[in-house]
Amino acid sequence: MDKPQLLKKIDAAWADLLESFAGLTDAQLTQPGVTGEWAVKDILAHVTTWEREALKFLPVILEGSRPPRYSVTYGGIDAFNAQTFEKNRAQPLAKVLDALEKTHRRLIALVKKAPDEAIATETRFRRRLRFDSYRHYAEHAEMIRAWREKG
């Protein structure tokens, strides 16, 4: 995979995520119950959190180091997600949406600057990027759509 192909894949999944909640009112975006007690707003804050983790640790990977393990630092990914949910749940919707857009732009800028060899094959960089971006977007777009269909 080359950089333009990767960026196209990220952009398509991002557009699909945005489409999944397009047209919802502020009240709908903040209504708990999309998945557990999470609202769409909480899912978007969660996506932003993982993009921030990518921004923090993709450079570490490029340097040849390994990011800390979530199991050691937080007690696992589920515990990390729960902690960040609690931290973000009081954030106003406008702030969550602003952070979503700004963080995504920063992630795209990082990918554009990444060395081609980090992208061309199945590297730790590309694997981390996949899990923290386009695969993650698709997972949550599907959750939001399923919730919308239940109506």
N, C-alpha and C positions, 0 to 999 in steps of 0.2 A: 504494500500500500504506500502510495506517496502522499505528500502533505496535502495537495489539493483534494485527493480522494478522502482523506481523513477529515479535512475541514468540511467537505460536502456531507459526510456521514453525520458529523456533529451538528451541522446546521439543520439537516433534515429532522433529526431527533429533537432538536431544540424547538423548531417550528411546530412539531407535533405536540410537544409539551405545552407550548403557548396556546395552541388551538384547543387543547383538552379543557381549558378553563375559560376560553374566550366567551364573552357574553354573560358571564355570571355577575350578579350584583355583588356589592360589597358584603351584604348580609349573607349571601350564599358562600362567598369566599371565606368567610369567618365562621361558618356553621360547622360545629364539630360533627364527627361521624363518618368522614370519608373513609378513614381507616382507623379503627379504635376511636380515640377521642380527638384525633387530628382532623383539622379543617384543611381545605385547600391551601390556605395561608400557611399553615404549619408545614405542609408538604413542600411548599415553595421555599420556606426558610430552611428546611432540611436539604433541599437540592443546593441551595446557596452554601450551606455549611460544608457539603461535600466538595463543591467547587473550590471553596477556600482551602480545604484540606489538600486538594490537588495543587493549588497554587503554592502552598507551603511545602509540599513534599515532592512534587515533580522535579524541581531544581535539585533537591537532595539526591534523587535517583540519578539525574544527569551527572552529578558529581561522582557517582559510583558508590554512594553510601546507601544505607537502608533506613527508611523511616522507622520510628518506634512502632512497636506492635500495640494495637488497641487493646489486646487482651491483657497486656502488662500495664499499660498506662491508665486504662479506664475500666478494666474488668470485662472487656469485649466490645464489639461493635454495637450490640443492642444497648449496652449500658451507655456508651458514648451518645447514641441516638437519643436515648431517654434524657440524658443530661442536657443535650443541646435543645431538645424540645422544651424542657422546663425553662431554659435560659431565654428561648426565643418566643415563647407563647404570649408574652405580654407586649411584644413589639407591635406597633400599629401597622395595619395593612399597607399603607403608603410606604412606610420604611422598608417593609419586607419586599415589596415590588421593586423599589428603587435598588435595593441591595442585590436582588436577583439579576436585574439588568446590568448593573455595573460590574458585578463579580463575573458574570458570563463574558462580558467584553474583555476583562483582564485575562480570563482563561484562554480566550481565542487569541489574544495578543501573545501569550506565552507559547501556545502551539505554533503560531506563525514563526516565532523565533527559534523554535526547537531545532536541533540538528536533524538533518534528514535520516541519519543512521539510527536515531532514536525512534523513528516512525516506520522505516522501511520493512522491518521484520517484527516478530512478536517479542518485543523487548519488555523489560519491567516498566519502562516509561509508558509505552503504549497500553499495556495491561492496566496500569493504574488509571490512566486517562480514560479508558473504556469504562471501567467500573465507576468512576467518579463523574462521568459525563454522559455520553450518548446511551449507554446501556441503562444507566440510572434514570435518565429522562424518560425513556420508554416505559420502564417499570412504573413510574409514578403517573405518567400520562394515562396508562391503562387503568390504574386505580381510580383516577379522577373520572374517567369515562364510565367505568362500571358504576360508580356512585351516582353519576348524573343519570344513567339509564334507570336506576332504581327509583329516581325521581322523588 
